[in-house]
Amino acid sequence: YAAIGVVLLERSTRGAEDVYELLRRIKVNELLGNFDAHLKNFSLLYHTPEAAALSPAYDIVAYAAYVGGDGHALAFVPGQKGKQLLTPAILRQLANLWRLPEPRLQAVLVETVERAMTQWPSLIESLPFTDAQRGKLLAHLEANASVAAWRRRAARRKPASGEGA
């Protein structure tokens, strides 16, 4: 993933914006249990020979609804083994390699999880899944550390009963 980000920074006309989108896709894949996103699942579209941009997302599969598994097919940084989850330490390494502010990368992740957790539960309910598939996907989401952090933030935002009425 670090190498993909470097290529985006060097080649994409959108630069850091495409790196932020890459980070969103990494988190979405993690939340859905898509542990099979290989290099072939990320590409550049060349609008002209000099103007490239990250292609639209494709081949994102919610494997967590069907089979067990975790992590990512690609390593995050050179020398790291695959099947890792995105942790704060890895995010710091990516920020350093990409020379992008870590707080901005963290904000992208927080926003991504926020959007997923406020929109996906009702979407998951409407999918043509069996109850078992739906349960597996929701359990996978709930087991993610980013979702646990989101739940803690959401609990702090809620006023105590009787307040703010």
Order of alpha helices (4+ residues) and beta strands (2+ residues): alpha-alpha-beta-beta-alpha-alpha-alpha-alpha
